[in-house]
Amino acid sequence: MAVKMNWKGKQVTEQIAQALVDAVTEIDLRIETAAKGELYEGHGKRFGTLQRSIQGASGRLEGTKVRGSVGTKGVKYALPIHRKYKYLTIGVEKVRPMVPAIIQKHVKRASGGS
């Protein structure tokens, strides 16, 4: 008796890729929030301009890679302040332990798991 299989490899690959894009977007937003929290009066924050300039981009698929980014834009003094207080690096380090759970949550949701 032959069993007929309906291969959905391409569809599953696309679903997982989208889940990973969503996961990277969430990770970037969490890093953005954590980095902003590292700036406060007397610790890199004066008027809030630098804090408002920290932005995480939406995750994106580039070929077979999922990419995201978090950074500042349009603030000339961002790098000297980062060198002194490491606000972006600390933001990454605070979120790093959560990354596997975030990815698992998005992949599970995409695969129909509970």
PyMOL commands that place a pseudoatom at each C-alpha (Angstrom):
pseudoatom trace, name=CA, resn=MET, resi=1, chain=A, elem=C, hetatm=0, pos=[0.000, 0.000, 0.000]
pseudoatom trace, name=CA, resn=ALA, resi=2, chain=A, elem=C, hetatm=0, pos=[1.479, 3.314, -1.096]
pseudoatom trace, name=CA, resn=VAL, resi=3, chain=A, elem=C, hetatm=0, pos=[1.172, 6.355, 1.111]
pseudoatom trace, name=CA, resn=LYS, resi=4, chain=A, elem=C, hetatm=0, pos=[0.714, 9.629, -0.669]
pseudoatom trace, name=CA, resn=MET, resi=5, chain=A, elem=C, hetatm=0, pos=[2.604, 12.496, 0.901]
pseudoatom trace, name=CA, resn=ASN, resi=6, chain=A, elem=C, hetatm=0, pos=[1.998, 16.148, 0.308]
pseudoatom trace, name=CA, resn=TRP, resi=7, chain=A, elem=C, hetatm=0, pos=[5.414, 17.813, 0.639]
pseudoatom trace, name=CA, resn=LYS, resi=8, chain=A, elem=C, hetatm=0, pos=[5.209, 21.347, 1.977]
pseudoatom trace, name=CA, resn=GLY, resi=9, chain=A, elem=C, hetatm=0, pos=[8.913, 22.046, 2.412]
pseudoatom trace, name=CA, resn=LYS, resi=10, chain=A, elem=C, hetatm=0, pos=[8.917, 25.435, 0.684]
pseudoatom trace, name=CA, resn=GLN, resi=11, chain=A, elem=C, hetatm=0, pos=[5.816, 26.598, 2.549]
pseudoatom trace, name=CA, resn=VAL, resi=12, chain=A, elem=C, hetatm=0, pos=[7.243, 25.509, 5.901]
pseudoatom trace, name=CA, resn=THR, resi=13, chain=A, elem=C, hetatm=0, pos=[10.577, 27.169, 5.129]
pseudoatom trace, name=CA, resn=GLU, resi=14, chain=A, elem=C, hetatm=0, pos=[8.779, 30.447, 4.331]
pseudoatom trace, name=CA, resn=GLN, resi=15, chain=A, elem=C, hetatm=0, pos=[6.725, 30.218, 7.537]
pseudoatom trace, name=CA, resn=ILE, resi=16, chain=A, elem=C, hetatm=0, pos=[9.819, 29.621, 9.658]
pseudoatom trace, name=CA, resn=ALA, resi=17, chain=A, elem=C, hetatm=0, pos=[11.695, 32.440, 7.903]
pseudoatom trace, name=CA, resn=GLN, resi=18, chain=A, elem=C, hetatm=0, pos=[8.832, 34.848, 8.638]
pseudoatom trace, name=CA, resn=ALA, resi=19, chain=A, elem=C, hetatm=0, pos=[8.735, 33.657, 12.255]
pseudoatom trace, name=CA, resn=LEU, resi=20, chain=A, elem=C, hetatm=0, pos=[12.460, 34.383, 12.569]
pseudoatom trace, name=CA, resn=VAL, resi=21, chain=A, elem=C, hetatm=0, pos=[11.989, 37.853, 11.042]
pseudoatom trace, name=CA, resn=ASP, resi=22, chain=A, elem=C, hetatm=0, pos=[9.267, 38.514, 13.638]
pseudoatom trace, name=CA, resn=ALA, resi=23, chain=A, elem=C, hetatm=0, pos=[11.536, 37.197, 16.404]
pseudoatom trace, name=CA, resn=VAL, resi=24, chain=A, elem=C, hetatm=0, pos=[14.419, 39.441, 15.338]
pseudoatom trace, name=CA, resn=THR, resi=25, chain=A, elem=C, hetatm=0, pos=[12.063, 42.422, 15.255]
pseudoatom trace, name=CA, resn=GLU, resi=26, chain=A, elem=C, hetatm=0, pos=[10.982, 41.678, 18.843]
pseudoatom trace, name=CA, resn=ILE, resi=27, chain=A, elem=C, hetatm=0, pos=[14.601, 41.195, 19.928]
pseudoatom trace, name=CA, resn=ASP, resi=28, chain=A, elem=C, hetatm=0, pos=[15.601, 44.529, 18.365]
pseudoatom trace, name=CA, resn=LEU, resi=29, chain=A, elem=C, hetatm=0, pos=[12.726, 46.330, 20.089]
pseudoatom trace, name=CA, resn=ARG, resi=30, chain=A, elem=C, hetatm=0, pos=[13.697, 44.828, 23.442]
pseudoatom trace, name=CA, resn=ILE, resi=31, chain=A, elem=C, hetatm=0, pos=[17.317, 45.912, 22.907]
pseudoatom trace, name=CA, resn=GLU, resi=32, chain=A, elem=C, hetatm=0, pos=[16.102, 49.407, 22.003]
pseudoatom trace, name=CA, resn=THR, resi=33, chain=A, elem=C, hetatm=0, pos=[14.071, 49.606, 25.214]
pseudoatom trace, name=CA, resn=ALA, resi=34, chain=A, elem=C, hetatm=0, pos=[16.930, 48.295, 27.361]
pseudoatom trace, name=CA, resn=ALA, resi=35, chain=A, elem=C, hetatm=0, pos=[19.439, 50.692, 25.773]
pseudoatom trace, name=CA, resn=LYS, resi=36, chain=A, elem=C, hetatm=0, pos=[17.136, 53.659, 26.344]
pseudoatom trace, name=CA, resn=GLY, resi=37, chain=A, elem=C, hetatm=0, pos=[16.838, 52.612, 29.974]
pseudoatom trace, name=CA, resn=GLU, resi=38, chain=A, elem=C, hetatm=0, pos=[20.617, 52.863, 30.357]
pseudoatom trace, name=CA, resn=LEU, resi=39, chain=A, elem=C, hetatm=0, pos=[20.501, 56.609, 29.701]
pseudoatom trace, name=CA, resn=TYR, resi=40, chain=A, elem=C, hetatm=0, pos=[19.300, 58.793, 32.562]
pseudoatom trace, name=CA, resn=GLU, resi=41, chain=A, elem=C, hetatm=0, pos=[20.196, 62.121, 34.172]
pseudoatom trace, name=CA, resn=GLY, resi=42, chain=A, elem=C, hetatm=0, pos=[23.880, 62.089, 35.054]
pseudoatom trace, name=CA, resn=HIS, resi=43, chain=A, elem=C, hetatm=0, pos=[24.427, 58.932, 32.997]
pseudoatom trace, name=CA, resn=GLY, resi=44, chain=A, elem=C, hetatm=0, pos=[24.467, 60.025, 29.360]
pseudoatom trace, name=CA, resn=LYS, resi=45, chain=A, elem=C, hetatm=0, pos=[21.108, 61.820, 29.302]
pseudoatom trace, name=CA, resn=ARG, resi=46, chain=A, elem=C, hetatm=0, pos=[20.827, 65.556, 29.260]
pseudoatom trace, name=CA, resn=PHE, resi=47, chain=A, elem=C, hetatm=0, pos=[17.820, 66.523, 27.142]
pseudoatom trace, name=CA, resn=GLY, resi=48, chain=A, elem=C, hetatm=0, pos=[16.600, 63.129, 25.915]
pseudoatom trace, name=CA, resn=THR, resi=49, chain=A, elem=C, hetatm=0, pos=[17.634, 63.636, 22.285]
pseudoatom trace, name=CA, resn=LEU, resi=50, chain=A, elem=C, hetatm=0, pos=[20.083, 60.732, 22.327]
pseudoatom trace, name=CA, resn=GLN, resi=51, chain=A, elem=C, hetatm=0, pos=[17.589, 58.509, 24.097]
pseudoatom trace, name=CA, resn=ARG, resi=52, chain=A, elem=C, hetatm=0, pos=[14.898, 59.271, 21.493]
pseudoatom trace, name=CA, resn=SER, resi=53, chain=A, elem=C, hetatm=0, pos=[17.365, 58.625, 18.663]
pseudoatom trace, name=CA, resn=ILE, resi=54, chain=A, elem=C, hetatm=0, pos=[17.894, 54.972, 19.659]
pseudoatom trace, name=CA, resn=GLN, resi=55, chain=A, elem=C, hetatm=0, pos=[15.867, 52.891, 17.239]
pseudoatom trace, name=CA, resn=GLY, resi=56, chain=A, elem=C, hetatm=0, pos=[15.515, 49.242, 16.387]
pseudoatom trace, name=CA, resn=ALA, resi=57, chain=A, elem=C, hetatm=0, pos=[14.711, 48.396, 12.786]
pseudoatom trace, name=CA, resn=SER, resi=58, chain=A, elem=C, hetatm=0, pos=[12.276, 45.703, 11.749]
pseudoatom trace, name=CA, resn=GLY, resi=59, chain=A, elem=C, hetatm=0, pos=[13.868, 42.348, 11.071]
pseudoatom trace, name=CA, resn=ARG, resi=60, chain=A, elem=C, hetatm=0, pos=[14.414, 41.536, 7.417]
pseudoatom trace, name=CA, resn=LEU, resi=61, chain=A, elem=C, hetatm=0, pos=[15.304, 38.540, 5.314]
pseudoatom trace, name=CA, resn=GLU, resi=62, chain=A, elem=C, hetatm=0, pos=[18.425, 38.970, 3.170]
pseudoatom trace, name=CA, resn=GLY, resi=63, chain=A, elem=C, hetatm=0, pos=[18.924, 35.836, 1.144]
pseudoatom trace, name=CA, resn=THR, resi=64, chain=A, elem=C, hetatm=0, pos=[19.133, 33.065, 3.714]
pseudoatom trace, name=CA, resn=LYS, resi=65, chain=A, elem=C, hetatm=0, pos=[19.967, 35.383, 6.618]
pseudoatom trace, name=CA, resn=VAL, resi=66, chain=A, elem=C, hetatm=0, pos=[17.680, 37.219, 8.984]
pseudoatom trace, name=CA, resn=ARG, resi=67, chain=A, elem=C, hetatm=0, pos=[19.046, 40.600, 9.978]
pseudoatom trace, name=CA, resn=GLY, resi=68, chain=A, elem=C, hetatm=0, pos=[18.087, 43.257, 12.441]
pseudoatom trace, name=CA, resn=SER, resi=69, chain=A, elem=C, hetatm=0, pos=[19.691, 46.386, 13.782]
pseudoatom trace, name=CA, resn=VAL, resi=70, chain=A, elem=C, hetatm=0, pos=[19.607, 48.785, 16.683]
pseudoatom trace, name=CA, resn=GLY, resi=71, chain=A, elem=C, hetatm=0, pos=[21.411, 52.089, 16.735]
pseudoatom trace, name=CA, resn=THR, resi=72, chain=A, elem=C, hetatm=0, pos=[21.218, 55.840, 16.821]
pseudoatom trace, name=CA, resn=LYS, resi=73, chain=A, elem=C, hetatm=0, pos=[20.726, 58.207, 13.939]
pseudoatom trace, name=CA, resn=GLY, resi=74, chain=A, elem=C, hetatm=0, pos=[21.381, 61.900, 13.574]
pseudoatom trace, name=CA, resn=VAL, resi=75, chain=A, elem=C, hetatm=0, pos=[23.090, 62.480, 16.926]
pseudoatom trace, name=CA, resn=LYS, resi=76, chain=A, elem=C, hetatm=0, pos=[26.742, 63.428, 16.485]
pseudoatom trace, name=CA, resn=TYR, resi=77, chain=A, elem=C, hetatm=0, pos=[27.670, 62.806, 20.112]
pseudoatom trace, name=CA, resn=ALA, resi=78, chain=A, elem=C, hetatm=0, pos=[26.144, 59.303, 20.288]
pseudoatom trace, name=CA, resn=LEU, resi=79, chain=A, elem=C, hetatm=0, pos=[29.461, 57.477, 19.855]
pseudoatom trace, name=CA, resn=PRO, resi=80, chain=A, elem=C, hetatm=0, pos=[31.368, 59.336, 22.599]
pseudoatom trace, name=CA, resn=ILE, resi=81, chain=A, elem=C, hetatm=0, pos=[28.473, 58.780, 24.999]
pseudoatom trace, name=CA, resn=HIS, resi=82, chain=A, elem=C, hetatm=0, pos=[28.331, 55.096, 24.001]
pseudoatom trace, name=CA, resn=ARG, resi=83, chain=A, elem=C, hetatm=0, pos=[32.067, 54.731, 24.565]
pseudoatom trace, name=CA, resn=LYS, resi=84, chain=A, elem=C, hetatm=0, pos=[31.634, 56.112, 28.060]
pseudoatom trace, name=CA, resn=TYR, resi=85, chain=A, elem=C, hetatm=0, pos=[28.408, 54.367, 29.153]
pseudoatom trace, name=CA, resn=LYS, resi=86, chain=A, elem=C, hetatm=0, pos=[28.110, 51.386, 26.734]
pseudoatom trace, name=CA, resn=TYR, resi=87, chain=A, elem=C, hetatm=0, pos=[24.325, 51.841, 26.604]
pseudoatom trace, name=CA, resn=LEU, resi=88, chain=A, elem=C, hetatm=0, pos=[23.842, 49.834, 23.383]
pseudoatom trace, name=CA, resn=THR, resi=89, chain=A, elem=C, hetatm=0, pos=[26.164, 47.022, 24.473]
pseudoatom trace, name=CA, resn=ILE, resi=90, chain=A, elem=C, hetatm=0, pos=[24.449, 46.770, 27.857]
pseudoatom trace, name=CA, resn=GLY, resi=91, chain=A, elem=C, hetatm=0, pos=[21.072, 46.695, 26.078]
pseudoatom trace, name=CA, resn=VAL, resi=92, chain=A, elem=C, hetatm=0, pos=[22.250, 43.739, 23.999]
pseudoatom trace, name=CA, resn=GLU, resi=93, chain=A, elem=C, hetatm=0, pos=[23.633, 41.930, 27.046]
pseudoatom trace, name=CA, resn=LYS, resi=94, chain=A, elem=C, hetatm=0, pos=[20.366, 42.368, 28.960]
pseudoatom trace, name=CA, resn=VAL, resi=95, chain=A, elem=C, hetatm=0, pos=[18.328, 40.877, 26.112]
pseudoatom trace, name=CA, resn=ARG, resi=96, chain=A, elem=C, hetatm=0, pos=[20.767, 38.091, 25.126]
pseudoatom trace, name=CA, resn=PRO, resi=97, chain=A, elem=C, hetatm=0, pos=[19.468, 35.558, 27.718]
pseudoatom trace, name=CA, resn=MET, resi=98, chain=A, elem=C, hetatm=0, pos=[15.905, 36.026, 26.398]
pseudoatom trace, name=CA, resn=VAL, resi=99, chain=A, elem=C, hetatm=0, pos=[16.761, 35.367, 22.732]
pseudoatom trace, name=CA, resn=PRO, resi=100, chain=A, elem=C, hetatm=0, pos=[16.244, 31.563, 22.662]
pseudoatom trace, name=CA, resn=ALA, resi=101, chain=A, elem=C, hetatm=0, pos=[12.809, 31.868, 24.305]
pseudoatom trace, name=CA, resn=ILE, resi=102, chain=A, elem=C, hetatm=0, pos=[11.766, 34.662, 21.910]
pseudoatom trace, name=CA, resn=ILE, resi=103, chain=A, elem=C, hetatm=0, pos=[12.788, 32.608, 18.880]
pseudoatom trace, name=CA, resn=GLN, resi=104, chain=A, elem=C, hetatm=0, pos=[11.084, 29.510, 20.252]
pseudoatom trace, name=CA, resn=LYS, resi=105, chain=A, elem=C, hetatm=0, pos=[7.859, 31.451, 20.891]
pseudoatom trace, name=CA, resn=HIS, resi=106, chain=A, elem=C, hetatm=0, pos=[7.712, 32.797, 17.319]
pseudoatom trace, name=CA, resn=VAL, resi=107, chain=A, elem=C, hetatm=0, pos=[8.644, 29.513, 15.645]
pseudoatom trace, name=CA, resn=LYS, resi=108, chain=A, elem=C, hetatm=0, pos=[6.152, 27.578, 17.761]
pseudoatom trace, name=CA, resn=ARG, resi=109, chain=A, elem=C, hetatm=0, pos=[3.426, 30.063, 16.845]
pseudoatom trace, name=CA, resn=ALA, resi=110, chain=A, elem=C, hetatm=0, pos=[4.297, 29.774, 13.122]
pseudoatom trace, name=CA, resn=SER, resi=111, chain=A, elem=C, hetatm=0, pos=[4.243, 25.983, 13.237]
pseudoatom trace, name=CA, resn=GLY, resi=112, chain=A, elem=C, hetatm=0, pos=[0.843, 25.892, 14.893]
pseudoatom trace, name=CA, resn=GLY, resi=113, chain=A, elem=C, hetatm=0, pos=[2.162, 24.777, 18.280]
pseudoatom trace, name=CA, resn=SER, resi=114, chain=A, elem=C, hetatm=0, pos=[0.662, 25.989, 21.525]
for i in range(1, 114): cmd.bond("trace and resi %d" % i, "trace and resi %d" % (i + 1))
show_as sticks, trace
zoom trace
